Amino acid sequence: MAITGASGASKSTIAHLIMRFAEPLKGMIFIDGINIREVTIDSLRSPIGLVQQQVLLQNSTVAENILFGRPGAGQKAVEQTTGTTHALEFIEKLPRGYDTLTGDQSIKLFEGQKQRLSLARASYKTRQSRSSMRPPPC
């Protein structure tokens, strides 16, 4: 699922409420019938991938940027993710492919390429997070 819309349509506000970066002034938020206040922050946020307009990448390789936050996957997992997010086309054309350094503030990449890497990172993160939301143990 993706939340998209015009500038000022409250997309960021919705994302912040769902991930509990902010609390609603009135009412409650339920996901699959579970009040999000009854689950751990980790179980709530782990299946969510956030792609913001201003993409921040590390000064490291393309692969390391995709694996950010969930390192340790094999090359196959990285390649599957980049294929589904249409990042593979430009990665294969980079001088060292997945081992290409992105540079400080990813200045070696175009904005669209940064967005694709950010999408790949979010996709990888949410694929690897197969745990369901559970209330914290009593």
C-alpha positions as CSV (number, residue, x, y, z in Angstrom):
1,M,0.0,0.0,0.0
2,A,1.2,3.5,-0.7
3,I,-0.1,6.9,0.5
4,T,0.1,9.4,-2.3
5,G,-1.5,12.8,-2.9
6,A,-1.0,16.5,-3.6
7,S,1.3,18.7,-1.6
8,G,-0.5,19.6,1.7
9,A,-2.9,16.7,1.6
10,S,-1.7,15.5,5.0
11,K,0.3,12.4,3.8
12,S,3.1,13.1,6.3
13,T,0.6,13.6,9.1
14,I,-1.1,10.3,8.4
15,A,2.3,8.5,8.3
16,H,3.3,10.1,11.6
17,L,0.0,9.1,13.3
18,I,0.2,5.5,12.0
19,M,3.8,5.1,13.2
20,R,3.1,6.9,16.5
21,F,5.5,9.7,16.0
22,A,2.5,11.8,16.9
23,E,-0.7,10.9,18.8
24,P,-4.2,11.8,17.6
25,L,-5.9,14.6,19.4
26,K,-9.2,12.7,19.3
27,G,-10.1,9.1,18.5
28,M,-8.1,6.0,18.1
29,I,-6.3,4.3,15.2
30,F,-6.8,0.6,14.5
31,I,-4.9,-1.7,12.2
32,D,-6.5,-5.1,11.6
33,G,-8.8,-4.4,14.5
34,I,-6.0,-3.7,16.9
35,N,-5.6,-0.4,18.6
36,I,-2.1,0.8,17.7
37,R,-1.6,2.0,21.3
38,E,-1.8,-1.7,22.4
39,V,1.2,-2.9,20.5
40,T,5.0,-2.3,20.8
41,I,6.5,0.5,18.7
42,D,8.8,-2.0,17.1
43,S,6.0,-4.4,16.0
44,L,4.1,-1.3,14.7
45,R,6.9,0.3,12.7
46,S,8.9,-2.8,11.5
47,P,6.5,-3.6,8.6
48,I,6.4,0.0,7.5
49,G,8.7,1.5,4.9
50,L,8.8,5.3,4.7
51,V,10.0,7.0,1.5
52,Q,10.2,10.7,1.8
53,Q,10.6,13.3,-0.9
54,Q,14.0,14.4,0.3
55,V,16.0,11.2,0.1
56,L,18.9,10.7,2.5
57,L,21.4,8.0,1.6
58,Q,24.6,7.0,3.3
59,N,28.0,7.6,1.8
60,S,28.4,3.9,1.1
61,T,27.6,1.4,-1.6
62,V,24.3,1.1,-3.4
63,A,23.9,-2.4,-1.7
64,E,24.6,-1.0,1.8
65,N,22.1,1.8,1.2
66,I,19.4,-0.8,0.3
67,L,20.3,-2.9,3.4
68,F,20.3,0.1,5.7
69,G,18.5,-0.9,8.9
70,R,18.4,-4.6,8.1
71,P,21.9,-5.7,7.1
72,G,23.0,-9.2,6.5
73,A,21.0,-10.3,3.4
74,G,22.5,-12.0,0.5
75,Q,23.0,-10.6,-2.9
76,K,19.9,-12.5,-4.2
77,A,17.6,-10.7,-1.8
78,V,19.0,-7.3,-2.8
79,E,18.6,-8.1,-6.5
80,Q,15.0,-9.2,-6.0
81,T,14.2,-6.0,-4.3
82,T,15.8,-3.8,-6.9
83,G,14.0,-5.7,-9.7
84,T,10.6,-5.0,-8.3
85,T,11.3,-1.3,-7.6
86,H,12.8,-0.7,-11.1
87,A,16.1,0.3,-9.6
88,L,18.0,-2.6,-11.3
89,E,18.0,-0.8,-14.7
90,F,20.2,2.0,-13.5
91,I,22.2,0.0,-11.0
92,E,23.5,-2.3,-13.7
93,K,24.8,0.7,-15.6
94,L,26.7,2.1,-12.7
95,P,30.5,1.7,-12.8
96,R,30.6,-1.0,-10.1
97,G,27.0,-2.0,-9.9
98,Y,25.9,-2.7,-6.4
99,D,29.4,-1.9,-5.2
100,T,29.3,1.7,-6.5
101,L,29.7,4.4,-3.8
102,T,26.9,6.9,-3.7
103,G,29.1,9.7,-2.4
104,D,28.5,12.4,0.2
105,Q,24.8,13.3,0.3
106,S,24.5,10.9,-2.7
107,I,25.8,13.6,-5.1
108,K,26.8,10.9,-7.6
109,L,23.2,10.0,-8.2
110,F,20.3,11.7,-9.9
111,E,17.2,12.5,-7.9
112,G,15.2,9.7,-9.6
113,Q,17.9,7.2,-8.8
114,K,17.9,8.3,-5.2
115,Q,14.2,7.8,-5.1
116,R,14.5,4.3,-6.6
117,L,17.1,3.3,-4.0
118,S,14.9,4.7,-1.2
119,L,12.0,2.6,-2.6
120,A,14.2,-0.4,-2.8
121,R,15.3,0.1,0.9
122,A,11.7,0.5,2.0
123,S,10.6,-2.6,0.0
124,Y,13.5,-4.7,1.4
125,K,12.7,-3.6,4.9
126,T,9.0,-4.5,4.7
127,R,9.7,-7.8,3.0
128,Q,12.1,-8.8,5.7
129,S,9.6,-7.9,8.4
130,R,7.2,-10.7,8.4
131,S,6.2,-10.4,12.1
132,S,2.6,-9.4,12.8
133,M,1.5,-6.8,15.3
134,R,1.2,-8.3,18.7
135,P,0.3,-6.7,22.0
136,P,3.3,-6.5,24.4
137,P,3.6,-9.3,26.9
138,C,2.0,-8.6,30.3
